[in-house]
């Protein structure tokens, strides 16, 4: 049998890694990540107050203004507290809970049937629906014992969001900073893109969630907290990181840039 010799052999990625580039790594960390973290720690009280007042103003279009307010709660000692919107709680009625329960069961059957079973989107929606199913059962029989008000959820959301911004500054900074051979502009674009998206997304989500809690009742509070909270934030963090990695690998797999691989 005649053997065909390849002109160039591409080794499996398992047996190669990037050469170290500590100078550019630490330069990016010290000039971009550390200042961003310091600024966020210094100004998050003002950021949350501005956001809360903007959300309160928007909600005043559908909620009477006397029922709304902006309060401050302690968060990180010596650095300051977080501001959040106070609003009235709306408990769901029994028929509303039963209607949600029936719709949720039907949607669960839809997610688990046919070719949709086992697909990523079906799994994600199934998690949401199962949480909402438990909430429907709980509120149907024990709505009076639910310990969280709309204002308590608002406070918890804002503290959680500040924690997400702080943790994402560190995580996004290190995963882009210590990934070799990503150009400085690409690293900065990825890092600041993640932070800007997190800021805008977290603000719009805050307004949307508070409106849903007031307009549709506290029944949707558990699913918004457990499925569309930090869990969802890490999904878009992984997405942006994946796009950055795809760019880096494509860049170093073309032309003379292949020399940056270290074989072992």
C-alpha positions in Angstrom: 0.0 0.0 0.0 1.4 3.4 -1.0 1.8 5.8 1.8 1.0 9.5 1.2 3.3 11.8 3.0 1.8 15.1 4.2 3.8 18.2 3.6 2.9 19.6 7.0 1.5 17.8 10.0 -0.7 19.6 12.5 -0.2 18.0 15.9 -3.1 17.5 18.3 -3.7 20.5 20.5 -3.2 18.3 23.6 0.6 18.3 23.0 1.2 22.0 22.6 0.8 25.2 24.7 1.6 28.8 24.4 5.0 30.1 25.2 5.2 32.3 28.3 4.7 36.1 27.8 4.8 37.4 31.4 5.7 41.0 30.4 2.5 41.6 28.4 0.4 39.6 30.9 1.3 41.7 33.9 1.3 44.9 31.9 -2.3 44.3 31.0 -3.2 43.3 34.6 -1.5 46.4 36.2 -2.7 49.0 33.6 -6.3 47.7 33.0 -7.6 45.3 35.5 -6.2 46.7 38.8 -7.3 50.3 38.1 -10.8 49.1 37.0 -11.2 47.1 40.2 -10.1 50.1 42.4 -12.5 52.4 40.6 -15.3 50.0 41.0 -14.6 49.6 44.7 -14.4 53.4 45.2 -17.5 54.3 43.3 -20.0 51.4 43.5 -22.1 53.3 46.2 -22.6 56.2 43.7 -23.2 53.8 40.9 -26.0 51.9 42.8 -27.6 55.2 43.9 -27.7 56.5 40.3 -29.0 53.2 39.0 -31.7 53.0 41.8 -32.9 56.5 41.2 -33.1 55.9 37.4 -35.0 52.6 37.9 -37.3 54.3 40.4 -38.0 57.1 37.9 -38.9 54.6 35.2 -41.1 52.5 37.5 -43.0 55.7 38.6 -44.7 55.5 35.2 -46.6 52.4 36.2 -46.3 52.5 40.0 -47.6 55.5 42.1 -44.6 57.5 43.1 -45.5 57.6 46.9 -45.1 53.8 46.9 -41.5 54.0 45.6 -38.4 55.0 47.4 -34.6 54.6 47.4 -32.9 53.2 50.5 -29.3 52.5 51.4 -28.1 49.3 53.0 -24.7 48.4 54.5 -22.5 46.3 52.2 -18.7 46.5 52.5 -17.4 48.1 55.7 -15.4 51.3 55.2 -16.2 51.4 51.4 -19.9 52.2 51.6 -23.3 50.6 51.2 -25.6 49.9 48.2 -28.7 51.8 47.3 -31.9 49.9 46.2 -35.5 50.6 45.2 -38.2 50.1 47.7 -41.6 49.0 46.2 -44.8 47.2 47.4 -45.1 43.5 47.3 -47.9 41.8 45.4 -48.9 38.3 46.5 -50.3 35.9 43.8 -53.9 34.6 44.0 -54.7 30.9 44.2 -56.2 30.8 40.7 -53.2 32.6 39.3 -50.9 30.0 40.9 -52.9 27.1 39.5 -52.9 28.6 36.0 -49.2 29.0 36.2 -48.8 25.4 37.5 -50.8 24.0 34.5 -48.9 26.0 32.0 -45.5 25.1 33.5 -46.4 21.3 33.4 -47.3 21.7 29.7 -44.1 23.5 28.9 -42.1 20.8 30.8 -43.7 18.1 28.8 -42.8 20.1 25.6 -39.1 20.4 26.7 -38.8 16.7 27.5 -40.6 15.4 24.4 -39.4 14.5 20.9 -36.0 15.7 19.7 -35.9 18.6 22.2 -35.0 16.2 25.0 -31.4 16.6 26.1 -30.7 19.7 24.0 -28.9 22.6 25.8 -31.8 25.1 25.5 -34.3 22.5 26.6 -32.2 21.7 29.6 -31.9 25.4 30.6 -35.6 26.0 30.2 -36.3 22.8 32.1 -34.3 24.1 35.1 -36.3 27.4 35.0 -39.6 25.5 34.7 -38.8 23.1 37.6 -38.0 26.0 39.9 -41.2 27.8 38.8 -43.1 24.6 39.4 -41.9 24.4 43.0 -42.8 28.1 43.4 -46.3 27.5 42.1 -46.9 24.7 44.5 -45.5 26.7 47.5 -47.5 29.8 46.8 -50.7 27.8 46.2 -50.6 26.5 49.8 -48.3 28.7 51.8 -48.2 32.2 50.2 -48.6 33.8 53.6 -45.4 32.2 54.9 -43.1 33.5 52.0 -40.4 35.4 53.9 -39.2 37.8 51.2 -40.8 41.1 50.2 -40.3 42.9 46.9 -38.0 45.4 48.7 -35.9 42.6 50.3 -35.5 41.1 46.8 -34.5 44.5 45.4 -31.8 44.9 48.1 -30.5 41.4 47.6 -30.4 41.9 43.8 -28.4 45.1 44.1 -25.9 43.5 46.6 -25.6 40.5 44.3 -25.1 42.6 41.2 -22.2 44.6 42.8 -20.7 41.3 43.8 -21.0 40.1 40.2 -19.3 43.3 38.9 -16.4 42.9 41.3 -15.9 39.2 40.6 -16.2 39.6 36.8 -13.6 42.4 36.9 -11.2 39.9 38.5 -12.2 36.8 36.5 -12.4 38.6 33.1 -9.2 40.4 33.8 -7.2 37.2 34.6 -8.7 35.0 31.9 -7.9 37.6 29.2 -4.7 38.8 30.8 -3.0 35.5 31.2 -4.1 34.2 27.8 -0.9 34.5 25.7 -0.8 36.0 22.2 -4.0 37.8 22.4 -3.1 41.3 21.3 -3.4 44.2 23.8 -6.3 45.8 21.8 -8.1 42.4 21.7 -7.6 41.9 25.4 -8.9 45.4 26.2 -11.8 45.0 23.9 -12.8 41.7 25.5 -12.3 42.8 29.1 -14.1 46.2 28.8 -16.7 44.6 26.6 -17.6 42.1 29.3 -17.7 44.8 32.0 -19.8 47.2 29.9 -22.2 44.4 28.9 -22.5 43.3 32.5 -23.2 46.9 33.6 -25.9 47.4 31.0 -27.4 44.0 31.2 -27.5 44.1 35.1 -29.2 47.5 35.0 -31.9 46.6 32.5 -32.5 43.3 34.2 -33.0 45.1 37.5 -35.7 47.3 36.0 -37.4 44.4 34.3 -37.4 42.1 37.3 -38.8 44.8 39.6 -41.6 45.5 37.1 -42.5 41.8 36.8 -42.6 41.5 40.6 -45.0 44.4 40.9 -47.1 43.7 37.8 -47.3 39.9 38.0 -46.6 39.2 41.7 -43.9 37.6 43.8 -44.5 34.2 42.2 -41.8 34.8 39.7 -39.2 35.9 42.3 -37.6 32.4 42.8 -37.1 31.6 39.1 -35.6 35.1 38.4 -33.2 34.7 41.3 -32.0 31.1 40.7 -32.2 30.8 36.9 -31.8 34.3 35.6 -29.4 35.7 38.2 -25.7 34.8 38.6 -26.2 31.5 36.7 -27.1 33.5 33.6 -24.3 36.0 34.1 -21.7 33.2 33.9 -23.2 32.0 30.7 -22.5 35.3 28.9 -19.1 35.5 30.5 -18.2 32.1 29.0 -19.6 33.2 25.7 -17.4 36.3 25.5 -14.4 34.3 26.7 -15.1 31.7 24.0 -15.1 34.3 21.3 -11.8 35.7 22.6 -10.2 32.2 22.6 -11.5 31.5 19.1 -9.8 34.8 17.9 -6.5 33.9 19.6 -6.3 30.3 18.3 -7.2 31.5 14.8 -4.6 34.2 14.9 -1.8 31.9 16.1 -2.7 29.1 13.6 -1.9 31.1 10.5 1.4 31.9 8.9 4.6 32.5 10.9 2.6 33.0 14.1 2.6 29.2 14.6 6.0 29.6 16.2 4.3 30.8 19.4 3.3 27.2 20.2 5.5 25.3 22.5 5.6 21.6 21.8 6.0 18.9 24.4 
